[in-house]
Structures are given as structure tokens and as C-alpha cells.
Amino acid sequence: MKMNQRMNNPEIHEVISARLRNSRSPLILSHIRPDGDAIGSLIGTGLALTNAGKMPLLVLEDGLPAKYRFLTGSDFIMDKIKDSFDLVIALDCSDLRRIGSLAVDISVDINIDHHITNENFADINLVLPEIPATSAILAEFLPNWGYPLDKISASAFLMGILTDTIGFRTSNVTPETIRLAAQLMELGADLSGIYTHALVTQSYTASVLWGKALSRLVRENGLVWTVITLSDRKEAGYSGRDDADLTNVLSVIEGCDVSILFNEQIGGKVKVSWRSNAPYDVSWVAQQFGGGGHPPASGAELEGTLEEVEKKILSFTKKYMKDIHSKGDLRNG
């Protein structure tokens, strides 16, 4: 019987604590094209469990982006499942598809996430959309489940919180978020150092990639968009499948209500990333294309050529924005 929880409930915490206690080698997964919250969640949880004598397996299909290798514990992350496991935990994943091919023939036991579009795909689903990062959920509750944090795990969780809030800039940051960050600093996490590595420092190849994509930038009636092609990544020497955090650049352009980044992928697919300001809810838009996320930040992956996907997404998003502007929420219209 599935257990779903979108609010604080002592029963689900007791169940998660028991599952962790009875596990020796948990498999911990997160999503493809991992961001800072996925990586911080994975490393922080893995280290806390390791300190308790367990042998967790930390696996990301796309491996660890070079940008996050400054974190102690990053060398524990693998891109393949190489050993046996007795529990499966998914972190920061709104659905099984986000885990990638690693999810094939695997049944997820515990799903911990903060995306409002989470599909509750595990036996135990702790989904708290009001929390600004999955790392924040884990940093708060792991000690209550019997796994205290140290300087290294606190650093990983602080990195996850910083990156998902873009340095405490998102609208879902609360006083509790800041207090939790302060507690992680008291454990030894270096706020300024992590901030610099994760949010300020950019590689040369990522900068070249940005230049290519920004040369195609378009702004039209509050909508800003651009594309990253496969050839862009090859010419820039950028090895990752992600967008090198370019989405955060688009979202702060003056006059931008909604931004879209089209990121061409191998195999005839395109990753689409939306960012928005109120009243636009791009999580609903993304859901119409099989994706999800948060009202101000969401994504989807579509099959088709870059030109086909761009045309389809732009048409739908423009109509959605027009309807919101003229008659209110499209979903009620």
C-alpha cells in the first residue's frame, strides 16, 4: 500500500526511519542532467548514511558535472549500478522518467522531493512543495530519522539549497530557509565558498556555449527564448547535456515574464526549460507536454527536431500567456 505525504505527518517519518534503519546498502538515485539540488541531495544523504555505518550507492545516469566536483564526497557518485542494494531511494525526481534508463526494472521504495507536479511513484512518497529544495527537506529531517549531519554533509545540502533558490533569490525562500542555512553554516558549511563555486564561477567552455546561444536571443511581448544546438556544444567543447545554467540568465532579462530555453539532445529529443514570474504557472504548461516542476521553473523533454519542438512550444506558450493576460487563468477558461 502506497504512502503519500505532502504535509508534515509523523507516521511517514517513522516509516522512512524504519526503512533506512533496516537497510544496509541503499541505492540512491536522482534525475538526468543533474542540477545542484540533485547532487547536493545525493551527496549529503550518502555521507550521512555512510557515517552511520551503511554502504549507500550513489548513482546518476549522466554522472557528475565538472562544476560540482569541488564538493567533498563527489567522487562517490557513479554513472552505473555496480553493486547489489536492498532499498531504492529517489531524490529530487518528480517522476520515474526523470531518473532515466536507471529506472528500468527498478521499483522505488522511497521518493523524497519538492516538485508540485510529483507523481507519487514510489511506495513511500514524501513530497513537500512548500520547501524550496529537496536538500532542505533532507537537511531538516535526516537528523530526526537518526542520521546527524557533519560539516561535509551540511556543505552538500547547503549547495543544493543555494543552487535551487539561485542564492536565496526565489520567491519560495522563507525565514525557515535562512535559519536552516545558518544551522548548516554552524556545522561548518562555507557559505561564501560554496556560493562562489556553484553560482558565480563558470567554465570557459560553458561561457562559449552561452555566447553561441545568446547570439540567437529573441524577446517578444514578455517572452524570451533561445536555443542550444548539438553543434553548439561540440564547437564550445562543452561535454554536458545540460544548459550550463543559462536558464537562470534568461529569466532575469529586463522585460521578461516567461523565458524558454530549447536544448537539443542526442537521439532526436529536445529539453525545454521554462522560467516565469507570477501570474504565469509554467508547471502547468510543462505538464501539457509530459513534463513538470514548479510554477516559476519547469521543464519537459519532447521528441522531434529542434525546429518542430520550438514551433510547437512557442505557439502554445504564447497562447497561454495571451489568455492569462486577457481573461485570467487558462485552466479555468
C-alpha positions as CSV (number, residue, x, y, z in Angstrom):
1,M,0.0,0.0,0.0
2,K,1.4,3.4,-1.0
3,M,2.0,6.1,1.5
4,N,1.9,9.6,0.2
5,Q,2.6,12.7,2.2
6,R,2.5,16.4,1.1
7,M,2.4,17.8,4.6
8,N,4.3,17.1,7.8
9,N,3.0,13.8,9.2
10,P,4.8,11.8,12.0
11,E,3.7,8.5,10.6
12,I,5.5,8.7,7.3
13,H,8.7,9.9,9.1
14,E,8.6,6.8,11.3
15,V,8.2,4.6,8.2
16,I,11.1,6.2,6.4
17,S,13.3,6.0,9.5
18,A,12.5,2.3,9.9
19,R,13.2,1.6,6.2
20,L,16.6,3.3,6.4
21,R,17.4,1.6,9.7
22,N,16.7,-1.9,8.2
23,S,18.8,-1.1,5.0
24,R,22.5,-1.9,4.7
25,S,23.2,-0.8,1.1
26,P,20.6,1.6,-0.2
27,L,20.7,2.7,-3.8
28,I,20.2,6.5,-4.1
29,L,19.2,8.0,-7.4
30,S,18.4,11.4,-8.9
31,H,17.5,12.8,-12.2
32,I,19.2,13.1,-15.6
33,R,21.1,16.3,-16.3
34,P,21.5,16.7,-12.6
35,D,21.5,20.2,-11.0
36,G,22.9,21.4,-7.8
37,D,19.9,20.3,-5.7
38,A,20.0,16.7,-7.1
39,I,23.7,16.5,-6.5
40,G,23.6,18.1,-3.0
41,S,20.7,15.8,-2.0
42,L,22.6,12.7,-3.2
43,I,26.0,13.5,-1.6
44,G,24.5,14.8,1.6
45,T,22.3,11.8,2.1
46,G,25.0,9.4,1.1
47,L,27.5,10.8,3.5
48,A,25.0,10.9,6.4
49,L,24.2,7.2,5.9
50,T,27.9,6.3,5.4
51,N,28.7,7.9,8.8
52,A,26.1,5.6,10.3
53,G,27.9,2.5,9.0
54,K,25.9,2.0,5.9
55,M,27.2,1.4,2.3
56,P,25.0,3.6,0.0
57,L,25.3,3.5,-3.8
58,L,25.1,7.0,-5.3
59,V,24.2,6.8,-9.0
60,L,23.4,9.4,-11.6
61,E,22.9,8.3,-15.2
62,D,24.7,11.4,-16.5
63,G,27.4,11.3,-13.9
64,L,28.7,14.3,-12.1
65,P,29.1,17.6,-13.9
66,A,32.6,19.1,-13.6
67,K,31.2,22.2,-12.0
68,Y,30.2,20.3,-8.8
69,R,33.4,18.3,-8.3
70,F,34.6,20.8,-5.7
71,L,32.3,19.1,-3.2
72,T,33.9,16.5,-0.8
73,G,32.1,13.3,-1.5
74,S,31.5,13.9,-5.2
75,D,33.9,11.0,-6.0
76,F,31.3,8.6,-4.6
77,I,28.9,9.3,-7.4
78,M,28.8,6.6,-10.2
79,D,27.0,6.5,-13.5
80,K,26.1,2.8,-13.3
81,I,24.7,0.5,-10.7
82,K,27.7,-1.8,-10.0
83,D,26.7,-3.5,-6.7
84,S,23.7,-5.1,-5.1
85,F,21.3,-3.0,-3.0
86,D,18.4,-3.5,-0.6
87,L,16.5,-0.3,-0.8
88,V,15.9,2.3,-3.6
89,I,15.6,6.0,-2.8
90,A,14.8,8.6,-5.5
91,L,15.7,12.2,-4.6
92,D,14.5,15.4,-6.3
93,C,12.7,13.5,-9.1
94,S,9.1,14.4,-10.0
95,D,8.6,11.2,-12.0
96,L,10.3,7.9,-12.9
97,R,11.1,9.2,-16.4
98,R,13.4,11.8,-14.9
99,I,15.7,9.1,-13.5
100,G,16.4,7.9,-17.0
101,S,17.3,4.3,-18.0
102,L,18.4,3.5,-14.4
103,A,14.7,3.3,-13.5
104,V,14.1,0.4,-15.9
105,D,13.2,-2.8,-13.9
106,I,13.7,-0.9,-10.6
107,S,10.9,-0.4,-8.0
108,V,11.4,2.8,-6.0
109,D,10.8,2.4,-2.3
110,I,11.2,6.0,-1.1
111,N,10.6,9.2,-3.1
112,I,11.7,12.5,-1.5
113,D,11.0,15.6,-3.5
114,H,9.7,19.2,-3.5
115,H,8.2,19.5,-7.0
116,I,4.5,20.2,-7.0
117,T,4.0,18.0,-10.1
118,N,5.4,14.9,-8.4
119,E,3.6,11.7,-9.5
120,N,4.0,9.8,-6.2
121,F,5.6,6.9,-8.0
122,A,7.2,5.1,-5.0
123,D,5.9,3.0,-2.1
124,I,6.6,5.9,0.2
125,N,6.3,9.5,-1.1
126,L,7.5,12.4,1.0
127,V,6.7,15.4,-1.3
128,L,6.8,18.9,0.2
129,P,6.2,21.5,-2.5
130,E,6.4,24.3,0.1
131,I,10.0,23.6,0.7
132,P,12.4,25.4,-1.7
133,A,14.8,22.5,-2.3
134,T,14.9,18.7,-1.8
135,S,18.3,19.3,0.0
136,A,16.4,21.4,2.6
137,I,13.9,18.6,3.3
138,L,16.8,16.2,3.8
139,A,18.8,18.6,5.9
140,E,15.9,19.1,8.2
141,F,14.7,15.5,8.6
142,L,17.7,13.2,8.3
143,P,18.8,14.1,11.9
144,N,15.2,13.2,13.1
145,W,15.5,9.9,11.3
146,G,18.7,9.1,13.2
147,Y,21.4,10.4,10.8
148,P,23.1,13.6,12.1
149,L,24.9,15.8,9.8
150,D,28.5,16.8,9.8
151,K,30.5,19.6,8.1
152,I,30.7,17.6,4.8
153,S,27.1,16.6,4.5
154,A,26.0,20.1,5.6
155,S,28.1,21.6,2.8
156,A,26.4,19.4,0.2
157,F,22.9,20.3,1.4
158,L,23.7,24.0,1.6
159,M,25.0,23.8,-2.0
160,G,21.6,22.2,-3.0
161,I,19.7,24.9,-1.3
162,L,21.8,27.7,-2.7
163,T,21.5,26.5,-6.3
164,D,17.8,25.7,-6.3
165,T,17.0,29.1,-4.8
166,I,19.6,30.9,-7.0
167,G,21.3,32.3,-3.9
168,F,18.1,32.8,-1.9
169,R,16.5,34.8,-4.7
170,T,13.4,32.7,-5.5
171,S,10.0,33.6,-4.1
172,N,9.7,30.4,-2.1
173,V,12.5,31.3,0.3
174,T,11.2,31.7,3.8
175,P,12.7,32.7,7.2
176,E,12.9,28.9,7.9
177,T,15.1,28.5,4.8
178,I,17.5,31.1,6.0
179,R,17.5,29.6,9.5
180,L,18.3,26.2,8.1
181,A,21.1,27.6,6.1
182,A,22.5,29.2,9.3
183,Q,22.3,25.8,11.0
184,L,24.3,24.2,8.2
185,M,26.9,27.0,8.5
186,E,27.1,26.4,12.2
187,L,28.1,22.8,11.3
188,G,31.0,24.1,9.2
189,A,29.5,24.7,5.7
190,D,31.3,27.6,4.0
191,L,28.5,29.8,2.5
192,S,30.7,32.2,0.6
193,G,32.9,29.4,-0.8
194,I,30.0,27.2,-1.9
195,Y,28.2,30.3,-3.4
196,T,31.3,31.2,-5.5
197,H,31.9,27.7,-6.8
198,A,28.2,26.8,-7.5
199,L,26.7,30.1,-8.6
200,V,29.5,32.5,-9.7
201,T,32.4,30.6,-11.2
202,Q,31.7,29.5,-14.8
203,S,34.0,27.4,-17.0
204,Y,35.4,28.7,-20.2
205,T,33.5,26.1,-22.3
206,A,30.2,27.0,-20.6
207,S,30.9,30.7,-21.3
208,V,31.5,29.9,-25.0
209,L,28.3,27.9,-25.1
210,W,26.4,30.8,-23.5
211,G,27.8,33.1,-26.2
212,K,26.5,30.9,-29.0
213,A,23.0,30.6,-27.5
214,L,22.7,34.3,-26.6
215,S,23.6,35.3,-30.1
216,R,20.1,33.9,-31.1
217,L,18.2,35.5,-28.2
218,V,14.7,36.7,-29.0
219,R,12.3,38.8,-26.9
220,E,8.7,39.2,-27.9
221,N,5.8,40.5,-25.7
222,G,7.3,39.4,-22.5
223,L,8.5,36.1,-23.8
224,V,12.3,35.5,-24.1
225,W,13.8,32.4,-25.7
226,T,16.9,30.9,-27.4
227,V,18.3,27.5,-28.4
228,I,21.3,25.4,-27.7
229,T,22.2,23.0,-30.6
230,L,24.2,19.9,-30.6
231,S,26.8,21.6,-32.8
232,D,27.0,24.5,-30.2
233,R,28.1,22.1,-27.5
234,K,30.6,20.4,-29.8
235,E,32.1,23.7,-31.0
236,A,32.3,25.1,-27.5
237,G,33.9,21.9,-26.2
238,Y,31.1,21.6,-23.6
239,S,30.7,17.9,-22.7
240,G,27.5,18.0,-20.6
241,R,23.9,17.6,-21.8
242,D,22.7,20.4,-19.5
243,D,22.3,24.1,-20.3
244,A,25.2,25.3,-18.2
245,D,22.7,27.3,-16.0
246,L,21.8,29.5,-19.0
247,T,18.1,29.3,-17.9
248,N,19.0,31.5,-14.9
249,V,20.5,34.1,-17.2
250,L,17.4,34.3,-19.4
251,S,15.0,34.6,-16.5
252,V,16.5,37.9,-15.3
253,I,16.4,39.7,-18.6
254,E,14.6,43.0,-18.3
255,G,11.0,42.8,-19.6
256,C,10.9,39.0,-19.4
257,D,7.8,37.5,-18.0
258,V,8.4,33.9,-19.3
259,S,11.7,32.5,-20.7
260,I,12.2,29.3,-22.6
261,L,15.5,27.5,-23.4
262,F,15.4,24.8,-26.1
263,N,18.3,22.4,-25.5
264,E,18.8,19.9,-28.4
265,Q,19.7,16.4,-27.2
266,I,21.1,13.3,-28.9
267,G,18.5,10.9,-30.3
268,G,16.0,13.3,-31.7
269,K,14.9,14.9,-28.5
270,V,14.8,18.5,-27.2
271,K,14.9,19.5,-23.5
272,V,12.7,22.5,-22.9
273,S,13.2,24.7,-19.8
274,W,10.7,27.4,-18.8
275,R,11.1,30.1,-16.2
276,S,8.4,32.6,-15.2
277,N,7.1,35.4,-13.0
278,A,3.7,35.5,-11.4
279,P,0.9,35.1,-12.6
280,Y,2.3,32.6,-15.1
281,D,2.4,29.0,-13.9
282,V,4.8,27.2,-16.2
283,S,4.5,23.9,-14.3
284,W,1.0,23.6,-15.9
285,V,2.5,24.4,-19.3
286,A,5.2,21.8,-18.9
287,Q,2.6,19.2,-17.8
288,Q,0.8,19.5,-21.1
289,F,4.0,18.2,-22.7
290,G,4.7,15.4,-20.2
291,G,6.9,17.4,-18.0
292,G,6.6,19.2,-14.7
293,G,8.4,21.2,-12.0
294,H,7.4,24.3,-10.1
295,P,5.1,27.2,-11.1
296,P,8.1,29.5,-11.8
297,A,10.5,26.9,-13.1
298,S,9.7,23.7,-15.1
299,G,10.8,21.5,-17.9
300,A,9.9,18.8,-20.3
301,E,11.6,16.6,-22.9
302,L,10.0,16.2,-26.3
303,E,10.7,14.1,-29.3
304,G,11.2,15.9,-32.6
305,T,13.6,18.2,-34.4
306,L,14.7,21.4,-32.7
307,E,12.6,23.4,-35.3
308,E,9.5,21.3,-34.7
309,V,9.7,21.5,-30.9
310,E,10.5,25.2,-30.9
311,K,7.5,25.9,-33.2
312,K,5.1,23.8,-31.1
313,I,6.2,25.1,-27.7
314,L,6.4,28.8,-28.7
315,S,2.9,28.6,-30.2
316,F,1.4,27.0,-27.1
317,T,3.2,29.3,-24.6
318,K,2.3,32.4,-26.5
319,K,-1.3,31.4,-26.5
320,Y,-1.2,30.6,-22.8
321,M,0.4,34.0,-21.9
322,K,-2.1,35.8,-24.1
323,D,-5.0,34.0,-22.3
324,I,-3.6,34.7,-18.9
325,H,-3.2,38.4,-19.8
326,S,-6.6,38.8,-21.3
327,K,-9.0,36.6,-19.4
328,G,-7.2,35.1,-16.4
329,D,-6.1,31.5,-15.8
330,L,-6.2,29.4,-18.9
331,R,-7.0,26.3,-16.9
332,N,-10.3,27.9,-15.7
333,G,-11.0,29.5,-19.0
